[in-house]
Amino acid sequence: MSSSPDAIDSSSSGKYTGSITTIVLVGVAAGFLSGLFGVGGGILIVPGLVLVAKMDQRIAHGTSLAAVLPISVSSLLSYWTHDHVDWRVGACLAVGALAGAVLGTRLLNVLPHRALAIGFATLLLVTAVRLFLPLTSEPTRAVLSIGDIAALMAIGVATGILAGLLGVGGGVVMVPAMMMLLQMPSAMAKGTSVAVIIPTAIMGTFRNRSKKNVDLRAAGILGLGGILSAIAGGWISARMSDTVSNVLFAILLLIVAARLVLQIRADDKAGVVH
């Protein structure tokens, strides 16, 4: 049977067979919205791969986490240039996140696809609610207390689990947590979050690859497309008010979550077993 040169063929491993053009478009869209809203991009890549590219749910999670890496590196350089990274806070979060990523990737091989889809839809809904509730921020604390360090490590563990299990960088958890716990300015929280996402993505991708839960070729295409479009998204974001940005992103997440729920219901009616 002939195949198009514009195709990714992983059918022999049970992963994915689809158009490179589709993957590129998902990457461009995810990168643009990542730059626009300051997230790693996985929260958009996963539903894009599942709903648009028709990729297997479990493989989509692993592929998304790998694709988040180059996008996050690009974002970190931008935030670091503007001195918007708190390395002390990032180190505390990273310690917990690396441990959490190991646990999350283990759960990925155990939990059924339906549970993963429901978990991701729930994450999207929670994030949307958070965006509709603006947070106030004050200058970050000069000294971290023992309680702060313990809380940050716990948040890191939760972030790592989300990364390994759902294929997201965890920024939707870390950013609001830093703003509420440490009264950290939004830009500083986002920059620090991106710094933590990088080692988390590396660990999660390594674990997912060992369990054959990642399509590295698709991840590379997604990441490259995301880097370029993230620059454009960041340029627009700098000229958009926080209120407009949050409302638009919250609406987007609600739409994606609704699509995932409808897909789950459709599969249930069709008797599809995941």
C-alpha positions as CSV (number, residue, x, y, z in Angstrom):
1,M,0.0,0.0,0.0
2,S,1.5,3.4,-1.0
3,S,1.8,6.2,1.5
4,S,2.2,9.9,1.1
5,P,5.7,11.4,1.7
6,D,3.9,13.9,3.9
7,A,3.1,11.3,6.5
8,I,4.4,10.1,9.9
9,D,4.1,6.3,9.9
10,S,4.4,4.8,13.3
11,S,1.7,2.2,12.8
12,S,4.2,-0.7,13.3
13,S,4.6,0.4,16.9
14,G,0.9,1.1,17.3
15,K,1.5,4.8,17.8
16,Y,0.3,7.1,15.0
17,T,-0.1,7.4,11.3
18,G,-0.9,10.9,10.0
19,S,0.0,14.0,8.0
20,I,3.1,16.0,8.9
21,T,1.1,19.1,7.8
22,T,-1.4,18.3,10.5
23,I,1.3,17.9,13.2
24,V,2.9,21.2,12.1
25,L,-0.4,23.1,12.3
26,V,-1.0,21.7,15.8
27,G,2.5,22.8,16.8
28,V,2.2,26.2,15.4
29,A,-1.2,26.8,17.1
30,A,0.1,25.4,20.4
31,G,3.3,27.5,20.2
32,F,1.3,30.7,19.4
33,L,-1.1,30.2,22.2
34,S,1.8,29.2,24.5
35,G,3.5,32.5,23.8
36,L,0.3,34.4,24.1
37,F,-0.7,33.0,27.4
38,G,2.6,32.0,29.0
39,V,2.1,28.2,29.4
40,G,4.4,25.4,28.3
41,G,2.0,24.4,25.5
42,G,1.1,20.9,26.5
43,I,-2.3,21.9,27.7
44,L,-3.1,22.7,24.1
45,I,-0.9,20.1,22.3
46,V,-2.6,17.1,23.9
47,P,-6.2,17.9,22.8
48,G,-4.8,19.0,19.5
49,L,-3.1,15.7,18.9
50,V,-6.1,13.7,20.1
51,L,-8.9,15.7,18.5
52,V,-7.3,17.0,15.4
53,A,-4.5,14.6,14.6
54,K,-6.4,11.6,15.9
55,M,-3.4,10.4,17.9
56,D,-3.7,7.7,20.6
57,Q,-4.4,9.4,24.0
58,R,-1.5,7.9,25.9
59,I,1.0,8.5,23.1
60,A,-0.3,12.1,22.8
61,H,0.5,12.8,26.4
62,G,4.1,11.5,26.1
63,T,4.6,13.3,22.7
64,S,3.3,16.5,24.1
65,L,5.7,16.5,27.0
66,A,8.6,16.0,24.6
67,A,7.4,18.8,22.4
68,V,7.1,21.2,25.4
69,L,10.9,21.0,25.9
70,P,12.1,23.2,23.0
71,I,9.2,25.6,23.4
72,S,10.1,26.1,27.1
73,V,13.8,26.5,26.4
74,S,12.9,29.3,24.0
75,S,10.6,31.0,26.5
76,L,13.1,30.7,29.3
77,L,15.7,32.6,27.3
78,S,13.2,35.4,26.9
79,Y,12.2,35.6,30.5
80,W,15.9,35.3,31.7
81,T,16.9,38.2,29.5
82,H,14.4,40.4,31.3
83,D,15.5,39.0,34.8
84,H,12.1,37.3,35.3
85,V,13.4,34.0,36.8
86,D,13.7,33.3,40.6
87,W,16.2,30.5,40.6
88,R,15.8,29.8,44.4
89,V,12.1,29.2,44.0
90,G,12.7,27.2,40.8
91,A,15.2,24.9,42.5
92,C,12.7,24.0,45.3
93,L,9.9,23.3,42.7
94,A,12.3,21.3,40.5
95,V,13.3,18.9,43.3
96,G,9.7,17.9,43.8
97,A,8.8,18.0,40.1
98,L,11.5,15.5,39.1
99,A,10.2,13.0,41.7
100,G,6.6,13.6,40.6
101,A,7.5,13.1,36.9
102,V,8.7,9.6,37.7
103,L,5.5,8.7,39.5
104,G,3.4,10.3,36.7
105,T,5.0,8.3,33.9
106,R,4.4,5.1,35.9
107,L,0.7,5.9,36.3
108,L,0.5,6.7,32.5
109,N,1.2,3.0,31.8
110,V,-1.4,1.8,34.3
111,L,-4.4,4.2,34.0
112,P,-6.9,3.6,31.1
113,H,-7.3,6.1,28.3
114,R,-10.7,7.2,29.4
115,A,-9.4,8.1,32.8
116,L,-6.6,10.1,31.2
117,A,-9.1,12.0,29.1
118,I,-11.3,12.8,32.0
119,G,-8.3,13.9,34.1
120,F,-7.1,16.3,31.4
121,A,-10.6,17.7,30.9
122,T,-10.8,18.3,34.6
123,L,-7.5,20.1,34.6
124,L,-8.7,22.4,31.8
125,L,-11.9,23.3,33.7
126,V,-10.0,24.0,36.9
127,T,-7.5,26.2,35.0
128,A,-10.3,28.1,33.3
129,V,-11.9,28.9,36.6
130,R,-8.6,30.1,37.9
131,L,-8.2,32.5,35.0
132,F,-11.7,33.9,35.6
133,L,-10.5,34.8,39.2
134,P,-7.7,37.3,38.8
135,L,-4.9,37.2,41.4
136,T,-3.3,40.2,43.0
137,S,0.5,40.2,43.3
138,E,3.0,42.0,45.5
139,P,6.8,41.9,45.4
140,T,8.2,38.5,46.0
141,R,9.7,37.7,49.5
142,A,13.4,38.2,49.9
143,V,13.8,35.1,52.1
144,L,12.0,31.7,51.8
145,S,10.9,30.2,55.1
146,I,11.0,26.4,55.9
147,G,7.3,26.3,55.3
148,D,7.6,28.0,51.9
149,I,10.3,25.5,50.8
150,A,8.2,22.5,51.9
151,A,5.1,23.9,50.2
152,L,7.0,24.6,47.0
153,M,8.4,21.1,46.9
154,A,4.9,19.7,47.4
155,I,3.7,21.8,44.5
156,G,6.6,20.6,42.5
157,V,5.6,16.9,43.2
158,A,2.0,17.7,42.0
159,T,3.4,19.4,38.9
160,G,5.7,16.5,38.0
161,I,2.8,14.0,38.3
162,L,0.8,16.2,36.0
163,A,3.7,16.4,33.6
164,G,4.3,12.6,33.5
165,L,0.7,11.6,33.5
166,L,-1.0,14.3,31.4
167,G,1.8,15.5,29.2
168,V,1.7,19.1,30.4
169,G,4.5,21.2,31.7
170,G,2.6,22.1,34.9
171,G,2.7,25.9,34.5
172,V,-1.1,26.1,35.1
173,V,-0.4,24.8,38.6
174,M,2.9,26.5,39.4
175,V,2.2,30.0,38.2
176,P,-1.0,30.6,40.4
177,A,0.6,28.8,43.3
178,M,3.7,31.1,43.3
179,M,1.5,34.2,42.9
180,M,-0.7,33.1,45.9
181,L,2.0,31.6,48.1
182,L,4.8,34.0,47.6
183,Q,2.9,37.0,46.2
184,M,5.2,36.8,43.2
185,P,4.6,39.1,40.3
186,S,3.0,37.4,37.3
187,A,6.0,37.8,34.9
188,M,8.4,36.4,37.6
189,A,6.1,33.5,38.3
190,K,5.8,32.6,34.6
191,G,9.6,32.8,34.0
192,T,10.3,30.6,37.1
193,S,7.6,28.1,36.0
194,V,9.2,27.8,32.6
195,A,12.6,27.1,34.2
196,V,11.1,24.2,36.2
197,I,9.2,22.8,33.2
198,I,12.5,22.1,31.4
199,P,14.0,19.5,33.7
200,T,10.5,18.1,34.3
201,A,10.0,17.6,30.6
202,I,13.4,16.0,30.2
203,M,12.7,13.5,33.0
204,G,9.2,12.8,31.9
205,T,10.2,12.3,28.2
206,F,13.1,9.9,29.2
207,R,10.6,7.9,31.3
208,N,8.0,7.9,28.6
209,R,10.5,6.9,25.9
210,S,11.6,3.9,27.9
211,K,7.9,2.8,28.1
212,K,7.4,3.6,24.4
213,N,4.8,6.3,25.2
214,V,6.2,9.0,23.0
215,D,6.5,9.7,19.2
216,L,9.8,11.6,19.1
217,R,9.5,12.6,15.4
218,A,6.1,14.1,15.9
219,A,7.4,15.8,19.1
220,G,10.3,17.3,17.2
221,I,8.0,18.7,14.5
222,L,5.6,20.1,17.1
223,G,8.5,21.7,19.1
224,L,10.1,23.4,16.1
225,G,6.7,24.8,14.9
226,G,5.9,25.9,18.4
227,I,9.2,27.9,18.9
228,L,8.6,30.1,15.9
229,S,4.9,30.8,16.6
230,A,5.6,31.3,20.3
231,I,7.7,34.4,19.4
232,A,4.7,35.9,17.5
233,G,2.4,35.0,20.4
234,G,4.7,36.6,22.9
235,W,4.9,39.8,20.9
236,I,1.1,40.1,20.8
237,S,0.8,39.2,24.5
238,A,3.0,42.1,25.5
239,R,0.4,44.4,24.0
240,M,-2.7,42.7,25.4
241,S,-4.2,43.4,28.8
242,D,-4.1,40.7,31.5
243,T,-7.9,40.7,31.7
244,V,-8.5,40.2,28.0
245,S,-5.8,37.5,27.9
246,N,-7.2,35.6,30.8
247,V,-10.8,35.7,29.6
248,L,-9.8,34.5,26.0
249,F,-7.7,31.7,27.3
250,A,-10.3,30.6,29.8
251,I,-12.9,30.4,27.0
252,L,-10.5,28.4,24.9
253,L,-9.9,25.9,27.6
254,L,-13.6,25.5,28.2
255,I,-14.1,24.8,24.5
256,V,-11.3,22.2,24.5
257,A,-12.6,20.6,27.7
258,A,-16.1,20.4,26.2
259,R,-14.8,18.7,23.1
260,L,-12.9,16.1,25.2
261,V,-16.1,15.4,27.2
262,L,-18.2,15.0,24.0
263,Q,-15.5,12.7,22.6
264,I,-15.6,10.5,25.7
265,R,-19.4,10.3,25.5
266,A,-19.3,9.5,21.8
267,D,-16.8,6.7,22.5
268,D,-19.0,5.4,25.4
269,K,-22.1,5.2,23.1
270,A,-20.1,3.5,20.4
271,G,-18.8,1.0,22.9
272,V,-15.1,1.9,22.3
273,V,-12.8,0.3,24.9
274,H,-9.7,2.3,25.9
